[in-house]
Structure formats: structure tokens, C-alpha cells
């Protein structure tokens, strides 16, 4: 799927014609556009892939206020592809766009219509594209009583999609990275000129310098650990000290602290060459407080409310899944401003709904991405997500997404998985979601010593999901305190939790640093810098020689489990059967026709001598047990499994016929 010859075609300024001219006849031939020095003012607009296509008209060529000639500063999306979608809607940002009519004389391009904002700052142009339209440019003439402007919009040729855009599967292990806290590979973007954010590694709320180049430099570390997919928190343009990436101010731009679009493409291409996929963290619920739209939205219904008048947020999903609930019980969930300050997008607005779907497709095609992590999934209407997935799958039928439903009750989380219509008559289309209930249960059982029944209860609710086998399981993420820093936790318990995580059903996700026993309390303390990724770090945990004894012990433990999971298909895709449990142990089987594995876990603070009956289970009449992981021998005698397990330890055994 990810062969060594895979690469990304990047649109460079030298390859793309000027996009806007003052009038007809000013565009040079497509093949003869010279490369222009960065920063040079020119009388036309160039598409810059590295800046996600910001458009600027030179002062010398800009129309006067008196002329009121339509002008365009930005086009979203900044380019598209041939043989991609039959229709496309462009959002043009500029001046004097009200009363403007769009037309095109290009064969294969039909302007279906256009509509402008009342103040003339935005123009939506709907195009129909012929499937045999060649790569090049589309000429759009914008005509009004004040004059006309010609927009030259690039259409690129698509790469071969065979073997690409396949999404994640049960064979994968996801690794969550917050780029600003992982590794600083390019010191020159620590304090970019255009940034208003603060760079200070001693300040947990400031930028620390981590970037895309830093991740790229440590891909071999991730490959050697055994992960197969990378989830990066958003790398879109933010402002101030929004190092985390969730306060977006430009949906088509890479944040300057992270690097360039070219570096993003290079990172994905390098990951693919190592057999690793890349997921984009997609934020559709809100923008950052400083997005230009906040005080000047493209449509009157682009947002729920305004900075001065908006609903307070509710983080309760009960009303969304209750068949008896009225809108009063969930309106604040869908329309409240997250954290009380993040402008809430209203994807019931048809123009915005399409904008967000096209944005997702643009990023997937531009960077050759493999899937999506959908931030704050329940806070956007289910009808929107249903249509978003339909549009995505028309282009990428195998690509999937993971929804964030931060709730510990399976009766609520299961409601949001797609594959069936719910009480509202809507199928969300969401293939899978993060298993927050299991994370909660694992922490309570392993750290607090609560009865094993708590994990069993979560697993018993698998029948609520259309497909529980592909739920994404995890011990922690960037929003929760580190597993190791919870009261009562220790390294032994973290190792035990990893053992369970990587043996249970689901697609496991690891939060960067947990594999080396990193600590950290509540946000932002749980987002400490990865040791060795930054200038001046005394040790580097990216190498065995740089890791402490404790770090190396944890790394080796996780690495060994991932290697075992890779070597044994039953650990990835085998059906899970309960074999036996009580308050302090759990035994279960992972079964395929060609392989059966028994996993036994001891959650007691002391060694346990276990006798586990197997009559009337899939292990009845089983033969010899061969140890694959752990140092405890096990046998089957008189219809029961017999073994002794040390505290917080696991044994994994091949079950003979």
C-alpha cells in the first residue's frame, strides 16, 4: 500500500498561472509562467502551496474605491483536481463582489450560479466540471456594473489512487502526537515573523518549537516502536499561543510554527515509505476567536450567535440520544460556544456544510492522507456529519474517520457510530469512534483496584455498537492527565494497562510519551515536551542509549507487545470470548479459525494461583498451552487452566487443539 516510490505532487508557484488579472487577455500561457522571488509584489496573484494559497493584489494594480471593480484576495479551495468531483463551489473573498455575475468560456466548465454576501466581501461560485476536463486553469470572469475581474483557477491532474486512501483497520496501531511538544526540527520557525504567539519552553501555555520537520526526523523511532498510523493534532494556522492547533483561523493554511505545506506533504510521503499512515485532526465545530469570519461571516447563518450574543456551552450529550428530549435539552450542546469563547460554526448552513466537506477532500488529496480524526464530533449536527461522510466517500470510498465522543457511558457513545439510522432517522456515517468508556474502566480497574467487572460491563455493551471490533481503544490522550500521574498509579500498573490494551478487541491508540513512562497532570501539564526532541535537552528518549532504565524498560515492554500483536493475527482480528473472571483477574480468548490465543491478567497486588474452568467455553477440549508472552507456565488439567501469575501481570498463550 505504501511503496517506496510513492510521492506527492506539490503545486509550486512556477507551475501555476496567475489567478487574477484586471481584465481579459492579461494571462500568460500556462506553461510559460516564470518563478518569482518570494515576497515580490506583482500585479497578479500567485497560488502559494506553502502558504495554502493566500491571494494578494498589488497596490499598483488594485482598483480604486471609486471604480468598485470586483477584487479577490483569496479563493477557497485554492485549487482542485480533474476527474475528482462533478461539481465545486468556490468561496471568493475580496471587495465589491455583490451584484457580481460569474461566467466561464472554458469548455467543460459551466457556472451553475453565484451569490454574494450583502457587504460584497464574499462570493460563492458554483461550477460544474466535465469529467474529461484537462489539467490547466479555469478562467472565471467576474462582471458587475463597476467593472470586471478575471480569476484563473488551477485544476491539477490527480495521481493514481490505487492502494491509497484506504483508511485505518484492525491491523493498525495509532500514535497520537501534539507536534509542538514532540520535536523541534527547524529552529527558524520557532518565532515566525507573522506569528502573534509566544515562544517560551518554560511556559506550558506557549509555543515550544515542535514542528513537522521534528516529527519527520523521528519517524524511524515510531516505526521501530511498532506503530502503523500517526494522528497529529491540528497543524492548521492558529493565532496567539494556540500551540495545540484547535483554534483555527485559516482552514487552508499550515501554521507557520509547524512549517510549510511542502513539509507536511514530505512528512506524509516519508511515513508512507515506512508503512505508516497519517490521519488529519479535522475541526468542524468551531473556529478560533480571531478567525476573520467571526466579525465578518460569509453568510448570516455561518455561526450560531455572535461574539456579543451566543449560548453558553453544554457538554452533556444525553439530550441528543433521548427519544423524548426536546430541543431545549440539547440546543446548548449543538449551538453553545465551546469553552465559552470558540465561535460555533453552524453547518446547517448549506454553504458552510459544503465548504467543510470540500476542505476535507482538499487536505486528503493535497497531502495524500489516510483518514480523519473528527474533533468534538457530537457538537455538530448529525445531519451534517451524514452528508459530510457521503460526500467524502463519493471520492474516497474506503477512507474512514474516528469520532471523538468524550463520554464514559456506552449507551451514549454507541449512539454515534454509523452503519444504521438512529431515532432521528439519520445514519451519521461515522465508521468508528474512540472507546472512552473502556479508557475509563481500564484506569479505574488497574489504577484504583476496582473490580474487574467494570471492564466486563463495558465489553458487554459491545452489542450496542454496529461494529465494536473497530473501536479505537486507549489509555490516555492529550486532554487527560497522564496514566502514570493518576493517584495510585505506578510503572508496574502502566505496563499492566498496556498489556491489556494491546490484547483486547479494538484498534489501539498510544499517546506520545506513554511508551517511555512520561508523567503529567491535568492540561497543560499532560503536554510536556518529549525528552530529546528539543535543543538543550540533556537526554534523548528517541534512542536506547538516551533513555533512562525506567524509560527503556517501558519502551521495550510496549515494543514487545506490538511485535507480538503484529505476529499474531488473532490479537488484531480474533473474536474475543470471556473465559473467566472475578474481582482481580480476567481470562479471555482471541480466536480465529487458524489461531487461538488465551490471555490471562492478574490485577491483584500479590501473586495469584488461578484455576479457571473451561467447560462450555470455546476452550473446551483444548490441548496444550504454549507461552508467548510473560514468564508464567500454564496447563490445562481436568477441564481447567492452571497457572500462577505475579501482581499486575499478564500471560499470553497459544492454545493447541
Residue pairs with C-beta under 8 A, 6 or more apart in sequence:
1 163
1 164
1 166
1 275
2 163
2 271
2 272
2 273
2 274
2 275
2 276
2 277
3 163
3 273
4 273
6 164
6 269
6 272
6 273
6 368
7 269
8 159
8 265
8 266
8 268
8 269
8 366
8 367
8 368
9 156
9 159
10 49
10 261
10 262
10 265
11 47
11 49
11 79
11 154
11 156
12 35
12 49
13 33
13 35
13 36
13 46
13 47
13 48
13 49
14 33
14 34
14 35
15 33
16 33
16 46
16 47
16 79
16 137
16 154
17 27
17 28
17 30
17 33
17 137
17 152
17 154
18 26
18 27
18 28
18 33
18 42
18 44
18 45
18 46
18 152
19 44
19 45
19 46
19 47
19 55
19 72
19 75
19 151
19 152
19 153
19 154
20 44
20 45
20 55
20 57
20 71
20 72
20 149
20 150
20 151
20 152
21 27
21 44
21 149
21 150
21 152
22 43
22 61
22 63
22 69
22 149
23 148
23 149
23 150
24 141
24 148
24 150
26 44
26 150
27 137
27 139
27 150
27 152
30 136
30 137
36 42
36 46
41 58
41 59
41 60
42 58
43 57
43 58
43 60
43 61
44 57
44 58
44 61
45 55
45 56
45 57
45 72
45 73
47 53
47 55
47 78
47 79
47 154
48 54
49 261
49 262
49 366
50 254
50 260
50 261
50 262
51 253
51 260
51 261
52 78
52 237
52 250
52 252
52 253
52 254
52 261
53 74
53 75
53 76
53 77
53 78
53 79
53 252
54 73
54 74
54 250
54 253
55 72
55 73
55 74
55 75
56 73
57 71
57 72
57 73
62 71
63 69
63 71
63 96
63 147
67 146
67 147
68 96
68 144
68 145
68 146
68 147
69 96
69 144
69 146
69 147
69 148
69 149
70 94
70 95
70 96
70 97
70 100
70 123
70 142
70 143
70 144
70 146
70 147
70 148
70 149
71 94
71 95
71 96
71 149
72 92
72 93
72 94
72 97
72 123
72 142
72 149
72 151
73 93
73 94
73 95
74 92
74 93
74 94
75 90
75 91
75 92
75 93
75 151
75 153
76 90
76 91
76 93
76 251
76 252
76 355
76 359
77 88
77 90
77 252
77 358
77 359
77 362
78 154
78 252
79 153
79 154
79 155
79 156
80 88
80 129
80 153
80 154
80 155
80 156
80 362
81 155
81 156
81 157
81 158
81 365
82 129
82 133
82 134
82 135
82 155
82 156
82 157
82 158
83 131
83 132
83 133
83 158
84 129
84 158
84 361
84 365
84 395
85 129
85 358
85 361
85 394
85 395
86 128
86 129
86 131
87 112
87 126
87 127
87 128
87 129
88 126
88 127
88 129
88 358
89 124
89 125
89 126
89 127
89 351
89 354
89 355
89 358
90 124
90 125
90 127
90 140
90 153
91 122
91 123
91 124
91 298
91 351
91 355
92 122
92 123
92 124
92 125
92 142
92 151
93 121
93 122
94 121
94 123
95 120
95 121
96 120
96 144
96 146
97 116
97 117
97 120
97 121
97 122
97 123
97 142
97 144
98 116
98 117
98 118
98 119
98 120
98 144
99 116
99 120
99 144
99 145
99 146
100 114
100 116
100 120
100 123
100 142
100 143
100 144
101 114
101 142
101 143
101 144
102 111
102 114
102 123
102 125
102 140
102 141
102 142
102 143
103 111
103 140
103 141
103 143
104 110
104 111
104 127
104 138
104 139
104 140
104 141
105 139
105 141
106 138
106 139
107 130
108 129
108 130
108 132
108 133
109 127
109 128
109 129
109 130
109 133
109 138
110 127
110 128
111 125
111 126
111 127
111 140
112 126
112 127
112 128
113 125
113 126
114 123
114 124
114 125
114 126
115 123
115 124
116 122
116 123
116 124
117 123
117 298
117 299
119 296
121 296
121 298
122 298
122 299
123 142
124 298
124 351
125 140
127 138
129 155
133 155
134 155
135 155
135 156
135 157
136 154
136 155
137 152
137 153
137 154
137 155
138 152
138 153
138 155
139 150
139 151
139 152
139 153
140 150
140 151
140 152
140 153
141 148
141 149
141 150
141 151
142 148
142 149
142 150
142 151
158 365
159 368
164 368
165 364
165 368
165 369
165 370
165 396
165 398
165 399
166 277
166 370
166 398
166 399
167 370
167 371
167 398
167 399
167 400
167 431
168 174
168 229
168 277
168 279
168 370
168 371
168 400
168 402
168 507
169 470
169 507
170 469
170 470
170 506
170 507
170 572
170 573
171 228
171 572
171 573
172 228
172 229
172 277
172 507
173 226
173 227
173 228
173 229
173 502
173 507
173 508
173 509
173 510
173 562
173 565
174 227
174 228
174 229
174 230
174 231
174 279
174 472
174 507
174 508
174 509
174 510
175 222
175 225
175 227
175 229
175 230
175 231
175 509
175 510
175 512
176 231
176 233
176 474
176 477
176 478
176 509
176 510
176 511
176 512
177 215
177 230
177 231
177 232
177 233
177 512
178 210
178 232
178 233
178 244
178 245
178 478
178 512
178 527
179 210
179 211
179 212
179 214
179 215
179 232
179 233
179 235
179 245
179 258
180 207
180 208
180 209
180 210
180 211
180 243
180 244
180 245
180 257
180 258
181 208
181 210
181 243
181 512
181 527
181 528
181 529
181 530
182 210
182 214
182 215
182 218
182 512
182 529
182 530
182 533
183 210
183 211
183 214
183 215
183 217
183 218
183 530
183 532
183 533
183 534
183 542
184 190
184 208
184 209
184 210
184 211
184 214
184 533
184 534
184 535
185 211
185 212
185 213
185 214
185 215
185 216
185 217
186 211
186 213
186 214
186 259
186 263
187 209
187 535
189 211
189 256
189 257
189 258
189 259
190 199
190 207
190 209
190 257
191 199
192 256
192 257
193 256
194 256
195 207
195 239
195 256
195 257
196 239
196 240
197 206
197 207
197 238
197 239
197 240
197 241
197 242
197 243
197 257
198 206
198 207
198 240
198 241
199 206
199 207
199 208
199 209
200 206
200 207
200 208
201 208
201 209
201 529
201 534
203 241
204 524
204 525
204 527
204 528
205 241
205 243
205 524
206 241
206 243
207 241
207 243
207 257
208 243
208 529
208 534
209 257
209 534
209 535
210 529
210 530
210 533
210 534
211 257
211 258
211 259
211 263
212 235
212 254
212 258
212 259
212 263
212 264
212 267
213 259
213 263
213 267
214 533
215 230
215 232
215 267
216 263
216 266
216 267
216 270
218 533
218 542
219 267
219 270
219 271
219 274
219 276
220 274
221 542
221 543
222 230
222 276
223 274
223 275
223 276
224 559
225 515
225 555
225 558
225 559
225 562
226 558
226 559
226 562
226 563
226 565
226 566
227 276
227 510
227 562
228 275
228 276
228 277
229 276
229 277
229 278
229 279
229 370
229 371
230 271
230 276
230 277
230 278
230 279
231 279
231 281
231 373
231 509
232 278
232 279
232 280
232 281
233 244
233 245
233 246
233 281
233 478
234 244
234 245
234 246
234 248
234 280
234 281
234 283
234 375
235 245
235 254
235 255
235 258
235 264
236 245
236 248
236 250
236 251
236 253
236 254
236 255
236 283
237 248
237 249
237 250
237 253
237 254
237 255
237 256
238 245
238 246
238 247
238 248
238 249
238 255
238 288
239 247
239 249
239 288
239 290
240 247
240 290
242 288
243 257
244 478
244 527
245 255
245 258
245 281
246 283
246 288
246 375
247 287
247 288
247 289
247 290
247 342
248 283
248 287
248 288
248 291
249 287
249 288
249 290
249 291
249 292
250 291
251 355
251 359
252 359
252 362
254 260
254 261
254 263
254 264
258 264
261 366
261 367
264 367
265 366
265 367
265 368
267 278
268 278
268 367
268 368
268 369
269 368
271 277
271 278
272 278
272 368
277 370
277 371
278 367
278 369
278 370
279 369
279 370
279 371
279 372
279 373
279 402
280 363
280 364
280 367
280 369
280 371
280 372
280 373
281 372
281 373
281 375
282 360
282 363
282 372
282 373
282 374
282 375
282 401
283 375
283 376
284 345
284 347
284 356
284 374
284 375
284 380
284 384
284 388
285 338
285 342
285 344
285 345
285 375
285 376
285 379
285 380
286 337
286 338
286 342
286 343
286 344
286 345
286 376
286 379
287 293
287 294
287 342
287 343
287 345
288 342
288 343
289 307
289 341
289 342
289 343
291 343
293 302
293 303
293 343
294 303
294 307
294 343
295 307
297 303
298 351
298 352
299 349
299 351
299 352
301 346
301 348
301 349
302 345
302 346
302 349
302 351
302 352
303 310
303 343
303 344
303 345
303 346
304 310
304 311
304 334
304 335
304 336
304 337
304 344
304 345
304 346
305 311
305 335
305 337
305 344
307 343
310 335
310 336
310 337
310 343
310 344
311 331
311 332
311 335
311 336
311 337
311 344
312 332
312 336
312 337
312 340
313 332
313 333
313 336
313 337
313 338
313 339
313 340
314 330
314 332
314 333
314 336
315 333
315 406
316 333
317 330
317 333
317 378
317 405
317 407
317 412
318 325
318 329
318 412
319 325
319 329
319 330
319 333
320 330
320 333
320 334
320 378
320 382
320 415
321 411
321 412
321 415
321 422
321 423
322 329
323 423
333 378
333 379
334 379
334 380
334 381
335 344
335 346
336 344
337 343
337 344
338 344
338 376
338 379
344 379
345 352
345 356
345 380
346 352
347 353
347 356
347 380
347 381
347 384
347 388
348 381
348 383
348 384
353 384
353 387
353 388
354 391
356 384
356 388
357 387
357 388
357 391
357 392
360 372
360 388
360 392
361 391
361 392
361 395
361 396
363 369
364 372
364 392
364 396
364 399
370 399
371 399
371 400
371 401
371 402
372 399
372 400
372 401
372 402
373 401
373 402
373 404
374 385
374 401
374 402
374 403
374 404
374 430
375 404
376 404
377 385
377 403
377 404
377 405
377 416
377 430
377 433
378 403
378 405
378 407
378 416
382 416
382 422
382 424
382 426
382 428
383 426
385 428
385 429
385 430
386 418
386 426
386 427
386 428
386 429
388 429
389 401
389 418
389 428
389 429
389 430
390 429
392 399
392 401
393 399
393 429
400 431
400 432
401 430
401 431
401 432
402 431
402 432
402 433
402 434
402 472
403 416
403 417
403 428
403 430
403 432
403 433
403 434
404 433
404 434
405 412
405 413
405 416
405 433
405 434
405 436
406 436
406 479
407 413
407 436
407 437
408 436
408 437
408 440
409 437
410 437
410 458
410 461
410 462
410 464
410 465
411 461
411 464
413 433
413 435
413 436
413 437
414 461
414 464
414 465
415 422
416 428
416 430
416 433
417 428
417 430
417 431
417 432
417 433
417 465
417 466
417 467
418 427
418 428
418 429
418 430
418 431
418 466
419 427
419 431
419 466
419 467
420 427
420 466
421 427
422 428
431 467
431 470
432 467
432 470
432 471
432 472
432 507
433 471
433 472
434 471
434 472
434 474
434 477
434 509
435 458
435 471
435 472
435 473
435 474
435 506
437 458
437 461
438 455
438 458
438 459
438 471
438 473
438 504
438 506
439 473
439 474
439 475
439 476
439 480
441 454
441 455
441 457
441 458
442 455
442 475
442 497
442 500
442 501
443 475
443 483
443 486
443 497
444 450
444 454
445 451
445 452
445 454
445 455
445 603
446 493
446 496
446 497
446 500
446 603
446 648
447 483
447 486
447 487
447 488
447 489
447 493
447 497
448 488
449 488
449 603
449 605
451 583
451 584
452 581
452 582
452 583
452 584
452 585
452 586
452 603
453 581
453 583
455 500
455 586
456 578
456 581
456 586
459 505
459 576
459 578
462 468
462 505
465 471
468 505
468 506
469 505
469 506
469 573
470 506
470 507
471 505
471 506
471 507
472 506
472 507
472 508
472 509
473 501
473 504
473 505
473 506
473 507
473 508
473 509
474 501
474 508
474 509
474 510
474 511
475 483
475 494
475 497
475 498
475 501
475 510
475 511
475 514
476 482
476 483
476 511
476 514
476 526
477 509
477 511
478 511
478 523
478 526
478 527
479 523
479 526
480 526
481 520
481 521
481 522
481 525
481 526
482 511
482 513
482 514
482 518
482 519
482 520
482 521
482 526
483 489
483 494
483 497
483 514
484 490
484 491
484 494
484 514
484 517
484 518
484 519
485 519
485 520
485 521
485 525
485 526
491 517
491 550
491 553
491 554
492 647
492 648
493 648
494 514
494 517
494 554
495 554
495 557
495 648
496 601
496 603
496 648
496 649
496 650
498 514
498 515
498 557
498 558
498 561
499 557
499 561
499 601
499 629
499 649
499 650
500 601
500 650
501 508
502 508
502 558
502 561
502 562
502 564
502 565
502 571
503 561
503 565
503 571
503 588
503 590
503 599
503 650
503 652
504 576
504 588
505 576
505 590
510 558
512 530
513 528
513 530
515 554
515 555
515 558
515 559
516 531
516 541
516 547
516 551
516 554
516 555
517 550
517 551
517 554
518 528
518 530
518 531
519 528
520 526
520 527
520 528
529 537
530 541
530 542
531 537
531 539
531 540
531 541
531 546
532 539
532 540
532 541
532 542
532 543
532 546
533 540
533 542
539 546
539 547
539 548
540 546
541 547
541 551
541 555
544 552
544 555
547 555
560 629
561 629
564 571
564 628
564 629
564 652
565 571
565 572
566 572
568 595
568 597
568 628
569 592
569 594
569 595
570 590
570 591
570 592
570 595
570 596
570 597
571 590
571 597
571 652
573 592
574 589
574 590
574 591
574 592
574 595
574 596
574 597
575 590
575 591
575 592
576 588
576 589
576 590
576 591
577 588
577 589
577 591
577 617
577 618
578 587
578 588
578 617
579 587
579 588
579 589
579 598
579 612
579 614
579 617
579 619
579 641
580 586
580 587
580 612
580 613
580 614
580 641
581 587
584 602
584 603
584 604
584 608
585 600
585 601
585 602
585 603
585 604
585 608
585 610
585 645
586 600
586 601
586 603
587 598
587 599
587 600
587 601
587 610
587 612
587 641
588 598
588 599
589 596
589 597
589 598
589 599
589 617
589 618
589 619
589 655
590 596
590 597
590 599
591 597
591 618
595 654
596 618
596 619
596 622
596 654
596 655
597 628
597 652
597 653
597 654
597 655
598 619
598 625
598 634
598 641
598 652
598 653
598 655
599 650
599 651
599 652
599 653
600 610
600 612
600 634
600 641
600 643
600 645
600 650
600 651
600 653
601 645
601 649
601 650
601 651
602 608
602 610
602 645
602 646
602 647
602 648
602 649
602 650
603 648
604 647
604 648
605 647
605 648
606 647
607 644
607 645
607 646
607 647
608 644
608 645
609 642
609 643
609 644
610 641
610 642
610 643
610 644
610 645
611 640
611 641
611 642
612 640
612 641
612 642
613 639
613 640
614 620
614 622
614 636
614 639
614 640
614 641
615 639
619 636
619 641
619 655
620 639
622 636
622 655
622 656
622 657
623 636
623 655
623 656
623 657
624 635
624 636
624 656
625 634
625 635
625 636
625 641
625 653
625 654
625 655
625 656
626 653
626 654
626 656
627 633
627 634
627 651
627 652
627 653
628 652
628 653
628 654
629 650
629 651
629 652
630 645
630 649
630 650
630 651
630 652
632 643
632 644
632 645
632 646
632 649
632 651
633 643
634 641
634 642
634 643
634 651
634 653
635 641
635 642
635 643
636 642
643 651
645 651
